[in-house]
């Protein structure tokens, strides 16, 4: 059960980051066709790309911590209390939203800059709406990593203090 929850979260996040990277590529391609909104679209592409890379690396770190700290009480608690299931659900929700927008990006393109600008202006609020769930997902993963690392550091501190006390006796 524990490994299943972690695996499901990792797979969901991997799918989400791949979908976000596809959105980034589409945004960059669309941005090339517009002088008026191209820079703005590229800025959004950079923010989405940064999210994908940060979350991907954070999940790799969480995987490493998961492998190293199998006996960790905090990690066992996280696996039993389903925060990883919540992370998987958040990632799936975000992936669905990104997929919907990804399908709309090609429709922005136009030979006329003012038409493309109008279409981008109409789509921009939907893009901005993704930032809240993206931030929530990043924060959740980051906090999980921080708590596991803090627990490991405290365990090491306790061990070194115990060893120090034993040598003093």
For each residue, the residues with C-beta under 8 A, 3 or more apart:
1: 4 5 79
2: 5 6 76 79 80
3: 6 7
4: 1 7 8
5: 1 2 8 9 79 82 84 85 88
6: 2 3 9 10 63 66 79 84
7: 3 4 10 11
8: 4 5 11 12 84 85 88
9: 5 6 12 13 59 84 85 87 88 91
10: 6 7 13 14 59 63
11: 7 8 14 15 88
12: 8 9 15 16 87 88 89 91 92 95
13: 9 10 16 17 55 56 59 87 88 91 137 141
14: 10 11 17 18 56 59
15: 11 12 18 19 91 92 95
16: 12 13 19 20 55 91 92 94 95 98 137
17: 13 14 20 21 52 53 55 56
18: 14 15 21 22
19: 15 16 22 23 95 98 99 102
20: 16 17 23 24 48 49 51 52 98
21: 17 18 24 25 49 52
22: 18 19 25 26 102
23: 19 20 26 27 45 48 98 101 102 105
24: 20 21 27 28 45 48 49 52
25: 21 22 28 29
26: 22 23 29 30 102 105 106
27: 23 24 30 31 41 42 44 45 48 105
28: 24 25 31 32 41 42 45
29: 25 26 32 33
30: 26 27 33 34 41 105 106 108 109 116
31: 27 28 34 37 38 39 41 42 45
32: 28 29 38
33: 29 30 38 109 110 116
34: 30 31 37 38 41 113 116 117 120
35: 38 113
36: 113 114 116 117
37: 31 34 40 41 116 117 120 121
38: 31 32 33 34 35 41 42
39: 31 42 43
40: 37 43 44 120 124
41: 27 28 30 31 34 37 38 44 45 120
42: 27 28 31 38 39 45 46
43: 39 40 46 47
44: 27 40 41 47 48 124 127
45: 23 24 27 28 31 41 42 48 49
46: 42 43 49 50
47: 43 44 50 51 131
48: 20 23 24 27 44 45 51 52 130 134
49: 20 21 24 45 46 52 53
50: 46 47 53 54
51: 20 47 48 54 55 134 138
52: 17 20 21 24 48 49 55 56
53: 17 49 50 56 57
54: 50 51 57 58 138
55: 13 16 17 51 52 58 59 137 138 141
56: 13 14 17 52 53 59 60
57: 53 54 60 61
58: 54 55 61 62 138 141 142 145
59: 9 10 13 14 55 56 62 63 141
60: 56 57 63 64
61: 57 58 64 65 145
62: 58 59 65 66 141 144 145 148
63: 6 10 59 60 66 67
64: 60 61 67 68
65: 61 62 68 69 75 145 148 149 152
66: 6 62 63 69 70 75
67: 63 64 70
68: 64 65 152
69: 65 66 72 75 148 151 152
70: 66 67 75
71: 76
72: 69 75 76 148 151 152
73: 76 77 151
74: 77 78 147 148 151
75: 65 66 69 70 72 78 79 148 151
76: 2 71 72 73 79 80
77: 73 74 80 81
78: 74 75 81 83 84 144 147 148
79: 1 2 5 6 75 76 84
80: 2 76 77
81: 77 78
82: 5 85 86
83: 78 86 87 140 144
84: 5 6 8 9 78 79 87 88
85: 5 8 9 82 88 89
86: 82 83 89 90 140
87: 9 12 13 83 84 90 91 137 140 141 144
88: 5 8 9 11 12 13 84 85 91 92
89: 12 85 86 92 93
90: 86 87 93 94 133 136 137 140
91: 9 12 13 15 16 87 88 94 95 137
92: 12 15 16 88 89 95 96
93: 89 90 96 97 133
94: 16 90 91 97 98 130 133 134 137
95: 12 15 16 19 91 92 98 99
96: 92 93 99 100
97: 93 94 100 101 129 130 133
98: 16 19 20 23 94 95 101 102 130
99: 19 95 96 102 103
100: 96 97 103 104
101: 23 97 98 104 105 123 126 127 130
102: 19 22 23 26 98 99 105
103: 99 100 106
104: 100 101 107 108 123 126
105: 23 26 27 30 101 102 108 123
106: 26 30 103 109
107: 104 119
108: 30 104 105 116 119 120 123
109: 30 33 106 116
110: 33 113 115 116 119
111: 115
112: 115 116
113: 34 35 36 110 116 117
114: 36 117 118
115: 110 111 112 118 119
116: 30 33 34 36 37 108 109 110 112 113 119 120
117: 34 36 37 113 114 120 121
118: 114 115 121 122
119: 107 108 110 115 116 122 123
120: 34 37 40 41 108 116 117 123 124
121: 37 117 118 124
122: 118 119 125
123: 101 104 105 108 119 120 126 127
124: 40 44 120 121 127 128
125: 122 128 129
126: 101 104 123 129 130
127: 44 101 123 124 130
128: 124 125 131
129: 97 125 126 132
130: 48 94 97 98 101 126 127 133 134
131: 47 128 134 135
132: 129 135 136
133: 90 93 94 97 130 136 137
134: 48 51 94 130 131 137 138
135: 131 132 138 139
136: 90 132 133 139 140
137: 13 16 55 87 90 91 94 133 134 140 141
138: 51 54 55 58 134 135 141 142
139: 135 136 142 143
140: 83 86 87 90 136 137 143 144
141: 13 55 58 59 62 87 137 138 144 145
142: 58 138 139 145 146
143: 139 140 146 147
144: 62 78 83 87 140 141 147 148
145: 58 61 62 65 141 142 148 149
146: 142 143 149 150
147: 74 78 143 144 150 151
148: 62 65 69 72 74 75 78 144 145 151 152
149: 65 145 146 152 153
150: 146 147 153 154
151: 69 72 73 74 75 147 148 154 155
152: 65 68 69 72 148 149 155 156
153: 149 150 156 157
154: 150 151 157 158
155: 151 152 158 159
156: 152 153 159 160
157: 153 154 160 161
158: 154 155 161 162
159: 155 156 162 163
160: 156 157 163 164
161: 157 158 164 165
162: 158 159 165 166
163: 159 160 166 167
164: 160 161 167 168
165: 161 162 168 169
166: 162 163 169
167: 163 164
168: 164 165
169: 165 166
